[in-house]
Amino acid sequence: MFLDPFVKKVDSEVIDLETRDTIVGMIENWQVLSVVFTLRENDIFRLISARRVTSKQWKIYEKQ
């Protein structure tokens, strides 16, 4: 998903002094997912959640 050229950042919030970004993108098997993650030191991604997109998020991704 992080390699999807059409990945879209849809939200960002700070929780416990940590910035959590939400992105929408496609994975290998053509599913579009919403992923919440934070970026740690040395470019390490900490995944917080991954799920299928809502219809609203699908429209955001589809408009690209």
HTML snippet that shows the backbone in 3Dmol.js (N, CA, C, O; Angstrom):
<script src="https://3Dmol.org/build/3Dmol-min.js"></script>
<div id="view" style="width:600px;height:400px;position:relative"></div>
<script>
const pdb = `
ATOM      1  N   MET A   1       0.814  -1.190   0.000  1.00  0.00           N
ATOM      2  CA  MET A   1       0.000   0.000   0.000  1.00  0.00           C
ATOM      3  C   MET A   1       0.865   1.264   0.000  1.00  0.00           C
ATOM      4  O   MET A   1       0.521   2.255  -0.644  1.00  0.00           O
ATOM      5  N   PHE A   2       1.968   1.224   0.712  1.00  0.00           N
ATOM      6  CA  PHE A   2       2.817   2.402   0.772  1.00  0.00           C
ATOM      7  C   PHE A   2       3.498   2.657  -0.569  1.00  0.00           C
ATOM      8  O   PHE A   2       4.053   3.735  -0.782  1.00  0.00           O
ATOM      9  N   LEU A   3       3.463   1.685  -1.470  1.00  0.00           N
ATOM     10  CA  LEU A   3       4.042   1.847  -2.804  1.00  0.00           C
ATOM     11  C   LEU A   3       3.004   2.238  -3.857  1.00  0.00           C
ATOM     12  O   LEU A   3       3.354   2.464  -5.015  1.00  0.00           O
ATOM     13  N   ASP A   4       1.735   2.318  -3.465  1.00  0.00           N
ATOM     14  CA  ASP A   4       0.662   2.706  -4.376  1.00  0.00           C
ATOM     15  C   ASP A   4       0.898   4.155  -4.825  1.00  0.00           C
ATOM     16  O   ASP A   4       0.946   5.050  -3.982  1.00  0.00           O
ATOM     17  N   PRO A   5       1.044   4.403  -6.127  1.00  0.00           N
ATOM     18  CA  PRO A   5       1.296   5.775  -6.582  1.00  0.00           C
ATOM     19  C   PRO A   5       0.105   6.703  -6.365  1.00  0.00           C
ATOM     20  O   PRO A   5       0.250   7.923  -6.453  1.00  0.00           O
ATOM     21  N   PHE A   6      -1.071   6.143  -6.084  1.00  0.00           N
ATOM     22  CA  PHE A   6      -2.270   6.953  -5.885  1.00  0.00           C
ATOM     23  C   PHE A   6      -2.695   7.027  -4.422  1.00  0.00           C
ATOM     24  O   PHE A   6      -3.802   7.479  -4.130  1.00  0.00           O
ATOM     25  N   VAL A   7      -1.840   6.592  -3.499  1.00  0.00           N
ATOM     26  CA  VAL A   7      -2.181   6.626  -2.077  1.00  0.00           C
ATOM     27  C   VAL A   7      -2.534   8.059  -1.681  1.00  0.00           C
ATOM     28  O   VAL A   7      -1.922   9.015  -2.158  1.00  0.00           O
ATOM     29  N   LYS A   8      -3.520   8.192  -0.809  1.00  0.00           N
ATOM     30  CA  LYS A   8      -4.023   9.520  -0.439  1.00  0.00           C
ATOM     31  C   LYS A   8      -4.054   9.652   1.081  1.00  0.00           C
ATOM     32  O   LYS A   8      -4.618   8.802   1.771  1.00  0.00           O
ATOM     33  N   LYS A   9      -3.452  10.711   1.595  1.00  0.00           N
ATOM     34  CA  LYS A   9      -3.527  11.008   3.026  1.00  0.00           C
ATOM     35  C   LYS A   9      -4.866  11.678   3.290  1.00  0.00           C
ATOM     36  O   LYS A   9      -5.184  12.698   2.678  1.00  0.00           O
ATOM     37  N   VAL A  10      -5.660  11.103   4.210  1.00  0.00           N
ATOM     38  CA  VAL A  10      -6.993  11.645   4.459  1.00  0.00           C
ATOM     39  C   VAL A  10      -7.149  12.273   5.832  1.00  0.00           C
ATOM     40  O   VAL A  10      -8.109  13.008   6.064  1.00  0.00           O
ATOM     41  N   ASP A  11      -6.222  12.000   6.754  1.00  0.00           N
ATOM     42  CA  ASP A  11      -6.356  12.564   8.096  1.00  0.00           C
ATOM     43  C   ASP A  11      -5.017  12.496   8.809  1.00  0.00           C
ATOM     44  O   ASP A  11      -4.155  11.684   8.473  1.00  0.00           O
ATOM     45  N   SER A  12      -4.859  13.362   9.796  1.00  0.00           N
ATOM     46  CA  SER A  12      -3.678  13.361  10.640  1.00  0.00           C
ATOM     47  C   SER A  12      -4.094  13.909  11.993  1.00  0.00           C
ATOM     48  O   SER A  12      -4.773  14.934  12.066  1.00  0.00           O
ATOM     49  N   GLU A  13      -3.691  13.233  13.069  1.00  0.00           N
ATOM     50  CA  GLU A  13      -4.009  13.720  14.400  1.00  0.00           C
ATOM     51  C   GLU A  13      -2.873  13.365  15.352  1.00  0.00           C
ATOM     52  O   GLU A  13      -2.113  12.428  15.112  1.00  0.00           O
ATOM     53  N   VAL A  14      -2.771  14.133  16.440  1.00  0.00           N
ATOM     54  CA  VAL A  14      -1.735  13.892  17.439  1.00  0.00           C
ATOM     55  C   VAL A  14      -2.399  13.261  18.658  1.00  0.00           C
ATOM     56  O   VAL A  14      -3.333  13.819  19.233  1.00  0.00           O
ATOM     57  N   ILE A  15      -1.893  12.079  19.043  1.00  0.00           N
ATOM     58  CA  ILE A  15      -2.375  11.370  20.222  1.00  0.00           C
ATOM     59  C   ILE A  15      -1.152  10.983  21.048  1.00  0.00           C
ATOM     60  O   ILE A  15      -0.228  10.349  20.539  1.00  0.00           O
ATOM     61  N   ASP A  16      -1.150  11.362  22.313  1.00  0.00           N
ATOM     62  CA  ASP A  16      -0.020  11.070  23.202  1.00  0.00           C
ATOM     63  C   ASP A  16       1.308  11.528  22.611  1.00  0.00           C
ATOM     64  O   ASP A  16       2.297  10.796  22.643  1.00  0.00           O
ATOM     65  N   LEU A  17       1.323  12.745  22.072  1.00  0.00           N
ATOM     66  CA  LEU A  17       2.519  13.360  21.488  1.00  0.00           C
ATOM     67  C   LEU A  17       3.044  12.613  20.273  1.00  0.00           C
ATOM     68  O   LEU A  17       4.220  12.735  19.933  1.00  0.00           O
ATOM     69  N   GLU A  18       2.185  11.840  19.613  1.00  0.00           N
ATOM     70  CA  GLU A  18       2.565  11.041  18.450  1.00  0.00           C
ATOM     71  C   GLU A  18       1.624  11.382  17.299  1.00  0.00           C
ATOM     72  O   GLU A  18       0.405  11.319  17.459  1.00  0.00           O
ATOM     73  N   THR A  19       2.172  11.740  16.148  1.00  0.00           N
ATOM     74  CA  THR A  19       1.343  12.053  14.991  1.00  0.00           C
ATOM     75  C   THR A  19       0.908  10.768  14.316  1.00  0.00           C
ATOM     76  O   THR A  19       1.736   9.942  13.934  1.00  0.00           O
ATOM     77  N   ARG A  20      -0.414  10.605  14.170  1.00  0.00           N
ATOM     78  CA  ARG A  20      -0.968   9.422  13.509  1.00  0.00           C
ATOM     79  C   ARG A  20      -1.623   9.863  12.204  1.00  0.00           C
ATOM     80  O   ARG A  20      -2.529  10.696  12.189  1.00  0.00           O
ATOM     81  N   ASP A  21      -1.144   9.286  11.124  1.00  0.00           N
ATOM     82  CA  ASP A  21      -1.661   9.613   9.803  1.00  0.00           C
ATOM     83  C   ASP A  21      -2.582   8.498   9.326  1.00  0.00           C
ATOM     84  O   ASP A  21      -2.348   7.319   9.594  1.00  0.00           O
ATOM     85  N   THR A  22      -3.633   8.891   8.614  1.00  0.00           N
ATOM     86  CA  THR A  22      -4.537   7.931   7.985  1.00  0.00           C
ATOM     87  C   THR A  22      -4.405   8.087   6.482  1.00  0.00           C
ATOM     88  O   THR A  22      -4.541   9.186   5.944  1.00  0.00           O
ATOM     89  N   ILE A  23      -4.136   6.971   5.809  1.00  0.00           N
ATOM     90  CA  ILE A  23      -4.013   6.983   4.361  1.00  0.00           C
ATOM     91  C   ILE A  23      -4.965   5.953   3.764  1.00  0.00           C
ATOM     92  O   ILE A  23      -5.356   4.985   4.417  1.00  0.00           O
ATOM     93  N   VAL A  24      -5.324   6.187   2.514  1.00  0.00           N
ATOM     94  CA  VAL A  24      -6.171   5.264   1.760  1.00  0.00           C
ATOM     95  C   VAL A  24      -5.384   4.869   0.524  1.00  0.00           C
ATOM     96  O   VAL A  24      -4.875   5.721  -0.203  1.00  0.00           O
ATOM     97  N   GLY A  25      -5.290   3.558   0.293  1.00  0.00           N
ATOM     98  CA  GLY A  25      -4.541   3.086  -0.864  1.00  0.00           C
ATOM     99  C   GLY A  25      -4.870   1.646  -1.200  1.00  0.00           C
ATOM    100  O   GLY A  25      -5.568   0.955  -0.458  1.00  0.00           O
ATOM    101  N   MET A  26      -4.353   1.212  -2.331  1.00  0.00           N
ATOM    102  CA  MET A  26      -4.635  -0.124  -2.830  1.00  0.00           C
ATOM    103  C   MET A  26      -3.491  -1.061  -2.484  1.00  0.00           C
ATOM    104  O   MET A  26      -2.323  -0.675  -2.510  1.00  0.00           O
ATOM    105  N   ILE A  27      -3.849  -2.314  -2.157  1.00  0.00           N
ATOM    106  CA  ILE A  27      -2.847  -3.338  -1.878  1.00  0.00           C
ATOM    107  C   ILE A  27      -2.780  -4.299  -3.059  1.00  0.00           C
ATOM    108  O   ILE A  27      -3.513  -4.140  -4.035  1.00  0.00           O
ATOM    109  N   GLU A  28      -1.906  -5.291  -2.972  1.00  0.00           N
ATOM    110  CA  GLU A  28      -1.627  -6.190  -4.089  1.00  0.00           C
ATOM    111  C   GLU A  28      -2.853  -6.864  -4.698  1.00  0.00           C
ATOM    112  O   GLU A  28      -2.925  -7.017  -5.918  1.00  0.00           O
ATOM    113  N   ASN A  29      -3.807  -7.265  -3.881  1.00  0.00           N
ATOM    114  CA  ASN A  29      -4.958  -7.999  -4.414  1.00  0.00           C
ATOM    115  C   ASN A  29      -6.121  -7.077  -4.802  1.00  0.00           C
ATOM    116  O   ASN A  29      -7.272  -7.514  -4.816  1.00  0.00           O
ATOM    117  N   TRP A  30      -5.836  -5.825  -5.110  1.00  0.00           N
ATOM    118  CA  TRP A  30      -6.783  -4.843  -5.628  1.00  0.00           C
ATOM    119  C   TRP A  30      -7.804  -4.380  -4.596  1.00  0.00           C
ATOM    120  O   TRP A  30      -8.833  -3.814  -4.968  1.00  0.00           O
ATOM    121  N   GLN A  31      -7.549  -4.604  -3.317  1.00  0.00           N
ATOM    122  CA  GLN A  31      -8.433  -4.080  -2.278  1.00  0.00           C
ATOM    123  C   GLN A  31      -7.938  -2.702  -1.864  1.00  0.00           C
ATOM    124  O   GLN A  31      -6.735  -2.444  -1.816  1.00  0.00           O
ATOM    125  N   VAL A  32      -8.886  -1.824  -1.565  1.00  0.00           N
ATOM    126  CA  VAL A  32      -8.536  -0.489  -1.092  1.00  0.00           C
ATOM    127  C   VAL A  32      -8.752  -0.478   0.420  1.00  0.00           C
ATOM    128  O   VAL A  32      -9.827  -0.819   0.913  1.00  0.00           O
ATOM    129  N   LEU A  33      -7.699  -0.077   1.144  1.00  0.00           N
ATOM    130  CA  LEU A  33      -7.732  -0.095   2.600  1.00  0.00           C
ATOM    131  C   LEU A  33      -7.467   1.289   3.176  1.00  0.00           C
ATOM    132  O   LEU A  33      -6.877   2.155   2.530  1.00  0.00           O
ATOM    133  N   SER A  34      -7.920   1.465   4.402  1.00  0.00           N
ATOM    134  CA  SER A  34      -7.590   2.637   5.198  1.00  0.00           C
ATOM    135  C   SER A  34      -6.613   2.184   6.278  1.00  0.00           C
ATOM    136  O   SER A  34      -6.904   1.255   7.031  1.00  0.00           O
ATOM    137  N   VAL A  35      -5.463   2.834   6.355  1.00  0.00           N
ATOM    138  CA  VAL A  35      -4.422   2.446   7.301  1.00  0.00           C
ATOM    139  C   VAL A  35      -4.052   3.641   8.169  1.00  0.00           C
ATOM    140  O   VAL A  35      -3.818   4.743   7.671  1.00  0.00           O
ATOM    141  N   VAL A  36      -4.005   3.403   9.472  1.00  0.00           N
ATOM    142  CA  VAL A  36      -3.539   4.414  10.424  1.00  0.00           C
ATOM    143  C   VAL A  36      -2.164   3.962  10.888  1.00  0.00           C
ATOM    144  O   VAL A  36      -1.970   2.810  11.276  1.00  0.00           O
ATOM    145  N   PHE A  37      -1.210   4.889  10.841  1.00  0.00           N
ATOM    146  CA  PHE A  37       0.165   4.543  11.208  1.00  0.00           C
ATOM    147  C   PHE A  37       0.869   5.752  11.787  1.00  0.00           C
ATOM    148  O   PHE A  37       0.391   6.882  11.686  1.00  0.00           O
ATOM    149  N   THR A  38       2.001   5.496  12.389  1.00  0.00           N
ATOM    150  CA  THR A  38       2.879   6.564  12.838  1.00  0.00           C
ATOM    151  C   THR A  38       4.286   6.230  12.363  1.00  0.00           C
ATOM    152  O   THR A  38       4.639   5.062  12.201  1.00  0.00           O
ATOM    153  N   LEU A  39       5.064   7.245  12.148  1.00  0.00           N
ATOM    154  CA  LEU A  39       6.434   7.061  11.680  1.00  0.00           C
ATOM    155  C   LEU A  39       7.373   7.240  12.866  1.00  0.00           C
ATOM    156  O   LEU A  39       7.365   8.274  13.534  1.00  0.00           O
ATOM    157  N   ARG A  40       8.174   6.224  13.112  1.00  0.00           N
ATOM    158  CA  ARG A  40       9.112   6.240  14.233  1.00  0.00           C
ATOM    159  C   ARG A  40      10.511   6.596  13.745  1.00  0.00           C
ATOM    160  O   ARG A  40      10.717   6.859  12.560  1.00  0.00           O
ATOM    161  N   GLU A  41      11.459   6.603  14.658  1.00  0.00           N
ATOM    162  CA  GLU A  41      12.850   6.895  14.297  1.00  0.00           C
ATOM    163  C   GLU A  41      13.345   5.904  13.251  1.00  0.00           C
ATOM    164  O   GLU A  41      12.858   4.776  13.170  1.00  0.00           O
ATOM    165  N   ASN A  42      14.304   6.330  12.464  1.00  0.00           N
ATOM    166  CA  ASN A  42      14.924   5.500  11.419  1.00  0.00           C
ATOM    167  C   ASN A  42      13.917   5.028  10.378  1.00  0.00           C
ATOM    168  O   ASN A  42      14.062   3.935   9.831  1.00  0.00           O
ATOM    169  N   ASP A  43      12.904   5.834  10.100  1.00  0.00           N
ATOM    170  CA  ASP A  43      11.888   5.535   9.078  1.00  0.00           C
ATOM    171  C   ASP A  43      11.171   4.205   9.311  1.00  0.00           C
ATOM    172  O   ASP A  43      10.903   3.469   8.361  1.00  0.00           O
ATOM    173  N   ILE A  44      10.867   3.901  10.551  1.00  0.00           N
ATOM    174  CA  ILE A  44      10.128   2.684  10.886  1.00  0.00           C
ATOM    175  C   ILE A  44       8.648   3.037  11.018  1.00  0.00           C
ATOM    176  O   ILE A  44       8.279   3.952  11.753  1.00  0.00           O
ATOM    177  N   PHE A  45       7.804   2.294  10.291  1.00  0.00           N
ATOM    178  CA  PHE A  45       6.372   2.495  10.348  1.00  0.00           C
ATOM    179  C   PHE A  45       5.773   1.638  11.458  1.00  0.00           C
ATOM    180  O   PHE A  45       6.055   0.442  11.531  1.00  0.00           O
ATOM    181  N   ARG A  46       4.961   2.226  12.314  1.00  0.00           N
ATOM    182  CA  ARG A  46       4.199   1.479  13.312  1.00  0.00           C
ATOM    183  C   ARG A  46       2.750   1.489  12.862  1.00  0.00           C
ATOM    184  O   ARG A  46       2.097   2.533  12.886  1.00  0.00           O
ATOM    185  N   LEU A  47       2.243   0.336  12.450  1.00  0.00           N
ATOM    186  CA  LEU A  47       0.861   0.236  12.008  1.00  0.00           C
ATOM    187  C   LEU A  47      -0.058   0.184  13.217  1.00  0.00           C
ATOM    188  O   LEU A  47       0.168  -0.588  14.148  1.00  0.00           O
ATOM    189  N   ILE A  48      -1.080   1.000  13.197  1.00  0.00           N
ATOM    190  CA  ILE A  48      -2.031   1.046  14.296  1.00  0.00           C
ATOM    191  C   ILE A  48      -3.306   0.301  13.920  1.00  0.00           C
ATOM    192  O   ILE A  48      -3.848  -0.446  14.734  1.00  0.00           O
ATOM    193  N   SER A  49      -3.788   0.498  12.695  1.00  0.00           N
ATOM    194  CA  SER A  49      -4.955  -0.255  12.234  1.00  0.00           C
ATOM    195  C   SER A  49      -4.994  -0.278  10.709  1.00  0.00           C
ATOM    196  O   SER A  49      -4.429   0.581  10.033  1.00  0.00           O
ATOM    197  N   ALA A  50      -5.679  -1.288  10.201  1.00  0.00           N
ATOM    198  CA  ALA A  50      -5.913  -1.418   8.757  1.00  0.00           C
ATOM    199  C   ALA A  50      -7.283  -2.042   8.583  1.00  0.00           C
ATOM    200  O   ALA A  50      -7.609  -3.037   9.231  1.00  0.00           O
ATOM    201  N   ARG A  51      -8.082  -1.458   7.707  1.00  0.00           N
ATOM    202  CA  ARG A  51      -9.434  -1.967   7.468  1.00  0.00           C
ATOM    203  C   ARG A  51      -9.893  -1.551   6.084  1.00  0.00           C
ATOM    204  O   ARG A  51      -9.265  -0.722   5.427  1.00  0.00           O
ATOM    205  N   ARG A  52     -10.997  -2.138   5.652  1.00  0.00           N
ATOM    206  CA  ARG A  52     -11.574  -1.733   4.367  1.00  0.00           C
ATOM    207  C   ARG A  52     -12.055  -0.293   4.469  1.00  0.00           C
ATOM    208  O   ARG A  52     -12.444   0.169   5.542  1.00  0.00           O
ATOM    209  N   VAL A  53     -12.024   0.402   3.355  1.00  0.00           N
ATOM    210  CA  VAL A  53     -12.427   1.810   3.348  1.00  0.00           C
ATOM    211  C   VAL A  53     -13.937   1.949   3.487  1.00  0.00           C
ATOM    212  O   VAL A  53     -14.699   1.040   3.157  1.00  0.00           O
ATOM    213  N   THR A  54     -14.346   3.106   3.982  1.00  0.00           N
ATOM    214  CA  THR A  54     -15.765   3.467   3.994  1.00  0.00           C
ATOM    215  C   THR A  54     -16.127   3.973   2.600  1.00  0.00           C
ATOM    216  O   THR A  54     -15.243   4.206   1.775  1.00  0.00           O
ATOM    217  N   SER A  55     -17.402   4.139   2.339  1.00  0.00           N
ATOM    218  CA  SER A  55     -17.812   4.647   1.021  1.00  0.00           C
ATOM    219  C   SER A  55     -17.272   6.065   0.797  1.00  0.00           C
ATOM    220  O   SER A  55     -16.928   6.426  -0.328  1.00  0.00           O
ATOM    221  N   LYS A  56     -17.200   6.857   1.849  1.00  0.00           N
ATOM    222  CA  LYS A  56     -16.658   8.218   1.739  1.00  0.00           C
ATOM    223  C   LYS A  56     -15.169   8.172   1.369  1.00  0.00           C
ATOM    224  O   LYS A  56     -14.716   8.926   0.507  1.00  0.00           O
ATOM    225  N   GLN A  57     -14.411   7.279   2.027  1.00  0.00           N
ATOM    226  CA  GLN A  57     -12.988   7.157   1.724  1.00  0.00           C
ATOM    227  C   GLN A  57     -12.776   6.588   0.323  1.00  0.00           C
ATOM    228  O   GLN A  57     -11.827   6.977  -0.357  1.00  0.00           O
ATOM    229  N   TRP A  58     -13.636   5.682  -0.120  1.00  0.00           N
ATOM    230  CA  TRP A  58     -13.536   5.119  -1.461  1.00  0.00           C
ATOM    231  C   TRP A  58     -13.663   6.237  -2.497  1.00  0.00           C
ATOM    232  O   TRP A  58     -12.922   6.262  -3.480  1.00  0.00           O
ATOM    233  N   LYS A  59     -14.604   7.164  -2.275  1.00  0.00           N
ATOM    234  CA  LYS A  59     -14.800   8.268  -3.215  1.00  0.00           C
ATOM    235  C   LYS A  59     -13.581   9.186  -3.259  1.00  0.00           C
ATOM    236  O   LYS A  59     -13.226   9.698  -4.321  1.00  0.00           O
ATOM    237  N   ILE A  60     -12.934   9.396  -2.099  1.00  0.00           N
ATOM    238  CA  ILE A  60     -11.717  10.212  -2.063  1.00  0.00           C
ATOM    239  C   ILE A  60     -10.636   9.558  -2.900  1.00  0.00           C
ATOM    240  O   ILE A  60      -9.963  10.227  -3.684  1.00  0.00           O
ATOM    241  N   TYR A  61     -10.465   8.249  -2.739  1.00  0.00           N
ATOM    242  CA  TYR A  61      -9.443   7.528  -3.497  1.00  0.00           C
ATOM    243  C   TYR A  61      -9.779   7.483  -4.973  1.00  0.00           C
ATOM    244  O   TYR A  61      -8.900   7.637  -5.821  1.00  0.00           O
ATOM    245  N   GLU A  62     -11.050   7.274  -5.283  1.00  0.00           N
ATOM    246  CA  GLU A  62     -11.498   7.112  -6.668  1.00  0.00           C
ATOM    247  C   GLU A  62     -11.350   8.393  -7.487  1.00  0.00           C
ATOM    248  O   GLU A  62     -11.152   8.327  -8.700  1.00  0.00           O
ATOM    249  N   LYS A  63     -11.443   9.549  -6.845  1.00  0.00           N
ATOM    250  CA  LYS A  63     -11.383  10.837  -7.560  1.00  0.00           C
ATOM    251  C   LYS A  63     -10.010  11.169  -8.124  1.00  0.00           C
ATOM    252  O   LYS A  63      -9.874  12.112  -8.903  1.00  0.00           O
ATOM    253  N   GLN A  64      -9.001  10.414  -7.746  1.00  0.00           N
ATOM    254  CA  GLN A  64      -7.638  10.722  -8.207  1.00  0.00           C
ATOM    255  C   GLN A  64      -7.431  10.325  -9.631  1.00  0.00           C
ATOM    256  O   GLN A  64      -6.342  10.515 -10.173  1.00  0.00           O
TER     257      GLN A  64
END
`;
const viewer = $3Dmol.createViewer("view");
viewer.addModel(pdb, "pdb");
viewer.setStyle({}, {cartoon: {color: "spectrum"}});
viewer.zoomTo();
viewer.render();
</script>
